[in-house]
Amino acid sequence: MYQKKIKFVNSILFRMSLWVLGVGIGGILLITCFVRLQMRHNIEKQVTEEMQQIRDNTLLYVHQILLLNNEVVGEEGFEESVRAVMQQLKSVGYREAAYYNLDGELLEQSGSRIEPGVKREDFERAKELDSTFTLNCRKDSQCEVYFTMPVEIMGKRIGYISYFFDYGEQYRREWNTFERTLWITAVIFALICLITWIMLYRVISSIRSLSSVTTEISSRLSEGQFDRDAAKRLTLNVRKDEIGELSLNFTRMLDVAEEQFQRIQDDNCRIRKLLNSRQEFYNNVTHELKTPLTTISGYAQLMETNGQGDEELFHKGTEHILKESMRLHRMVVQLLEMQEEKGAEKKKILNLTGLIVNVADTMQIKAKRHGSRIRLEGIEKNYYIEGREDKLCQVFINLLDNAIKYGEPEETILIVAAAKKGRVCISVINKGQGIEANELENIFEPFFRADRELSRELGSTGLGLSISRKIVTEHGGNIEVKSTPGEKTIFTVSFPGAESEVSP
């Protein structure tokens, strides 16, 4: 039970579900924050516009009342006409208001929502700056606005007026909009999660089915059997998506694997026969070696016993020992010759500069067909190394062939020869699509191709660089590559220089 739980926690389905859930919850939280900020912004914007209008109306009413009452425009006139101002503003709907002189002392008050003697932020700021308000919205659908403005007539400040307004109704409407948006978002997210989970579950189920079949086939293979019928139970080929394509490719792979398995079994039988014949060969060799050794040992013992007293035995024994020794020598030489590599060319001192020039001339024709050209640098001096000419030609043909195939047309392929610290270095430089950094360490592996489709079109088998590295290593050299995608690719091959021929 514990293992199943661990397996489920490590499954793709569980991890993807957590990702979807996390993204969804994060999205809801972001939407919630955005909507609430937007809601408060809308309220503040409306309050700001309305308070500006109220301020203009208030100043207009105060100015008119002072003029009608023949009061002097000043603090005293405001104090004397404050009741008339209050009645006028109350009649136009401003019922919750408080009136102060320049010292902040309360003169009159209408309504009960503004508490006298309580210091508020809007009042303190209005005394220092200009008209200001405080907005206080709570979760219980309450939204209160306290607005304080200095009364300035003809550029002269004569007092202060504070208002109270209830924006609860608008706040409730905004809050209801917010709740509806939140619920709609949650429902949409739930539907997306459900659909995503169903699709993910179907994909994972298909992968599990494929995994089950591969496990069963692997188990049978470990027992030395190939269960081809297990693949027939795989019903994913009817799908038209990537899973169906994967299943189809898997079935094709099993066909190839079955052929290879049969071939391996046939090879196994041949190897067994070869081992048996080899054992028989060694048995025959042992017998053939033992015969002359027995003869030599026997006559040597007789001669040791009788000495030179028996002249006939001495001559006869000497003749047999010499004859069997020569026979034994010929047999050993023949066995050693059988173990040598047939046709292997021995290493010799080569003019690497001349070899490079010949290879470049040979590949120049193919380069022209691709619209490229090959240019040599540093070939004024001859560089010598010890090696096999045919193998080294194969290395540079592979490098130039790749530079031509994967380089851009109308670009020059540069071959640079130089000697550094007793080693001869040959660099092949071309401009083309280049190789990504994460692929550089794999390009020398057999059958590795950075762009498989392009490689197939160009006829590449993916073995050229692997073979080249093997040949270079056998010659005691190194092969390295540097590449910038879309720019230059540089393959550098270095070999130990032949003594007395390469300058340090």
N, C-alpha and C positions, 0 to 999 in steps of 0.2 A: 504493500500500500504506500509506503514511504517512497519507494523508488518510482512508482507511478506519479506520485505527487511532484517529485523532483523533475521527472520527465515532462510533466505538463507545464511546470513553471519555466522550464528551459525551451519550451516549444515556440515556434514562430507565431502560432495562433494567439498564445497568451501575450507575447511581447507586442505584437501588432495591436491587439485589443487594448493594451495599456497605452500605446502611442495614440490610438484613435481617441480613447477616453481622455487622455491628458490634453491633446490638442483641442478637443471639443470643450472641455471645462475651461481651458485657458481662453478659448474664443468667447465663451459666454461671459467670462469675467471681464474681458476687454470690452465687449459690447455693453455690458452693464455699466462699467466705468464711463464709457463714452456717452451713453444715453443720459446718465445722471449729470455728467458735466454739461452736456448740451442742454438738458432741462434747466439746470441752474443758470446757464448762460442766457437762455431765452427769457427767463424770469427777470434776471438782472437787466437785460437789454430793455425789456418793456418797462420795468420800474424806472430806469434811467430816463427814458423818453417821457414818461408820465410825470416824474418829479420835475423835469425841466419845464414842462408845460405848467405845472402847479406853481412853480417858482415865478414864472412870468405873470401868471394870473394874479398871484398874491401881491406882487409888487404893484401891479396895475390898480388893484382894489385899494391898497393902502394909500397910494398916491392920490386917488380920487377922493377918498374919505378925508384925507388931510386938507385937500383943496376945498372941498365942500364945507368943512367945518372951520375954514379960515385959520387952521392951525399952522404954526410955524413948523417948517420941515426940519425936524430935529428930534432928539431923544425926548424932550419934554412934550412936544406935540404928539409923539407916538404914544407916550404914557397916558396922555389925557384923552386920546381918541382910541385907546386900545379896545374898549368895550364895543364901540361902534364897528371897529374892524372885525372883532370877534363875531358880532351879529351878522355882518355882511358875509364873512367867509362861511359861517355856519349855514346861512341861507342858500349858498351855492353848493353845499354838500360836504364841506370840510368840518365835520362835527367833532372829530377828535383832534384837538389842537391845544397848544400851550404857548403863552406869549411872555417874553422875557425882555428886560432892559439890557443895556450894554454890560452891566455887571453880572448878568446871569440870574438876576432875581426874578422870580415868577410874578407876573402882573395879573394875568387872567388865564383861565383854563376852561375849555369846553370838553365834556366827556370825561371818562374815568380811566382810560387805558394808559394815559401818560402819568406816571407816578411822580409827584413833585419831590424835589430834593434828591432824586436818584441820578447820579452822574452816568451819562451814556456816552458811548464813543462818538456817535454822530454829532452830539452837542459840543463836545470838547474840540472835535476837529473843525466844526463850523466856526467856532470862535477864532481859530488860528488861520483857517484857510478860506473855504467857500462852502457853498451848499453841499451837503453830504447826507448819505443815508446808510443805515445798517439793515441787512436782510437776515432774518432768523427763520429758517424753515426746519421743521421737525418731522419725525416719522409719523406723528399722529395727525397728519394732514393740516398742521398749523403752519402758516407762513405769515410773519409779521414784518412790517416795514416801518422804521422810525426815520423820519426825514426832518432835518433841521436846516434852516436857511437864514442867513443874515438879511435883515431888511435894510436895503441901501436905496436911498432916494437922492437923485442928482449927485451920485458919487459919494454920498455921506451915509455911513452906517449909523442906524438909529435904534436897532434892537434885533431880537431873534424870534423866530416862530418855529415851533416843533409840531410835526404832524404824525399821526398814527394811521396806518392803512392796513387793512386785512386782505391779504392775497390768498387766503386759504382755498377759495373756490378754484382759482386758476392753478394753484399748486396741486390740488386734488386731480384736476384734469391732466396735468402733466404727469403726475404720479400714476394715474390709470393708464396713460399712454405708455409709460415706462413698463408697467407690469404686463400689459398686453404684448409689448415688444419682447420682453423677457420670456414670456410663455411661448410665443411663436418661435423664438430662437431655440428654446429648449426642445420643443416638439420637432422642429426641423433637424436639430442635432441628433435627437433620438432616432429619427427615421434614417438619417445618414449613417449613424452607428450601426443600426440594424441591417441596412442594406450592405454596408461595407463588411460587417461580420459574416453575413450569409455568403457573400462572394468570396471572402477570405476562407471561410470554412470549406467551400466547395473546392477551392484551389488546394488547400492543405489536405483535404480528403483524397484528392487525386494524387498528390505527392506521396501521401501515406500508402496508397494502394501500390504505387510504383515502387516505393521503398520496401513494402512487404514482398513483392515479387522478386526484387533484387536480393533481398535477404534469403529467400527460399532457394534461389538459384545459387547464391554464394555458398549456402550450406551444402547443397548437393555437390558443388564443385569441390568442396573440401573433402568430400567422400569419394572423389574420383568419378563422379557422374555429372552428366549435363542434362538438366531437366528442361527440355524445350517446351513441354506442355504447360509449364508455369506461366510462360509469356502469353499463351492463348487465353488465360483467364484475365488478362489485362484488357479492360473494355474502354480504355481512354482514347482509342484511335478514332472513335466517332466524333470526338470533339474537334471543332474547327479552329480552336485558339492555340496558344503556345503550348498548353499542356498536351493537346492532341498531337501537335508536332513533335513534342518531346517523346511522347509514347511511341509515335511512328518511328522516330529515329532510334529509340531504344530497341524496338522490334527488329529494325534493320541491323542494329549492332549485335543483337543476339544471333541473327543469321550468320553474320561474319564470325562471331565468337564460336558458334557451333562448328563452322568450317575450320577455324583455327584449332579448336579443341580436338577435332578429328585428325587434323594434321599433326598436332602435338602427340596424339596417341600413336599415329603412324611413325612419327619421328622417334618416339620412345621405343617402339619395336625395333626400328633400325639401329638406334643407339645400343639397345641391348645386344643385338646381333653383332654390332661393331665391337662392343666390349668383350663379347665372347670370343670374337675372332682375334681381338687384341690380346686377350688372355692366352689364347692358343698360340699367337705369335710369340709372346714372351716365353711361353713354355718351350716352344721350339728353339728360341734363341738360347734359353738357359741350358737346354739339352746340348745344343751345338757347342756352346762355350765349355760345358762340363767335359765333353769328350776329349778335346785336346789337352785340357788341364789334367785330366786323369792319366792320359798317356805320358805327359811330361813328368808328372809326379811319380808315376810308377817306375819309369826308367831312371829317374834321378835317385830314387831309393835303392834300386838294384846296383847302380853304379857306385853309390856311397858304400854299399855293403861289400861288394867285390873289389872296388877300387880299379886300378889299372891292371890287375892281375889277369883278368879275362879280357884280352885285347879285342876279341870278336864282339863281346857284349859292349865294350866301351865304344867301339866304332858304330855298332848298330844303335846303341842308346843315343849317342851324340847326333846320329843322322835323324832319328825319330824326334828328338827334342827340338832340333833346328827346324825340321819340317812342320811340326805342330805349332811351334812358336810363330813361324811365318804365316801359317794358316790362321792362327788366332789374331795376329796383327791385322791381316786383311779384313777379317770379320768385324773387328772393332772399328776400323776406318770406315767401312761400309755403313755400319750402324750410325756413326756420327754424321756421315754425309746425308743420310735419310732424314735427320733432324734439322738440317740447315734449310733456310727459306730459299726456295727455288727462284732464280731470276732476280734476286735482290741486288740492286745496284749499290755499289760501295760509294761512300762519300768521298768527294775530292774537292780540291780548291777551285772555286768558281769565281768568275768575274760577274758579280751581282749587277753592276752597272750595265754591262752588255746584255745580261739576261732581261733586265727591266726594259731596255730599249727594244729588244726583240718582241717582248710581250706587248708593249705599247703599240708597236707597228702592226702587230697582228690584230689587236683589238680596235685599231683606229677605224677599220672598215665598219665594224658594228657601231661604233660611236657615231660615224657619219650618218648611218641609217637612222639613228635616233636623233639626228640634228645636233649632236654634241661634238666636242673635239677634246683631244688629250694633249696636254702640254707637260713637258718634263723640265725640272729644275734641279740643279746640283749634280748633273751628269757629266760635268767637265772632268771629273776625277773618277778613276776606276776604284771601286770598293770590292774587296775580296772576302769571301766567307767559305767555310767548309760545309758542303752539303750535297744533295742529290738534285741534279738539274731538273729532271722531270717533275719531281714533287714540288720544288719551289716555283716552277712555272705554273703549276696547278693553283698554288696559293694566290699569286698575283692575277691570274686570269679570273679567279673567283671574285677578288676584290674589285677589279675593273668592271667585271660583268655586273656586279651589284650597283656600282656607281653609275653605270650607263642606264640600267633599267630603272633605278629609283631616283635618278637625278632629273632636274628640269631640262627640257630641250633648250638648245641654243646657249647652254652654259658650258664653261670650260672645266674639264676634270684635270686636276693638277696632281702630278706625281713629284714628290720632293725627296731627294736622296741626301743623306748627311751622315757624318761620323761623330759620335759623342761618347767620350770616355771608353774608347776601345770597342764600341759597338756600332754596327751599321744600322741606321734607321731609315726606313722607307715609309713615307706617308702618302695615302691616297685621299684626296680632298675633293668633295663634290658638293654642289648646292642642290637641295631637293626638299622633300617633305620632312626629312629628319626622323629621329627616333626619340620617343619620350624617355625621360630620365628613369622611370620605373621599369623600362623594358631593356635598358642597356645591359644589365647583368644577365639577361636571359637569351640574348641574340646568338650566343655561341652554343646554346643547347640544341641537340638534334631536333629537327622538325619545328623549331620555334620560328614563327613569322609574325612580325608586328601587325601587318595588314594582310590577313589571309586571303581576302578576295583579290586584292591587287597582286599578291604573290602567285595565286593560281593563274590569273590572267597572263602574267609574265612568264609562266612556266617554271617557277622556283619550286624546289623540293624541300627547302629548309635544311639541307645538309651541307651546303657549301662552306659556311663559316665554321661549322663544327669540324669538318674535315680539315679546313685550313688551320684551325687552332691545333689540331692533333699533329699536323705536319710541322708547324712552327715549333711546337713543344719538343718533338723528336729532334729538331735541329738546335735545341738549347736556347730558343728564342722566346719572345713575348709578343702578343698581339693585343692592342688596346683600341678603344673607340671612344670618341667624344662627339656629341651631337647637340645641336640647338634646333628644335623643331622649326621648320620653315626657313632655316638658314643653312649653315655648313654642317657636314658630317665628315669626321676625320678618322680614318683607320691607320694606325701606326704599327708597323712590324719592325722589330729589332732583333738582330742576330749578333752573336760574338764575332768580332772581326778576326780574320786570319792573321796570325802573327807575322810581323815584318811587312805586312801589306797595307794595313789601315793606320792612318795617322791618329795619334791620341787627341 
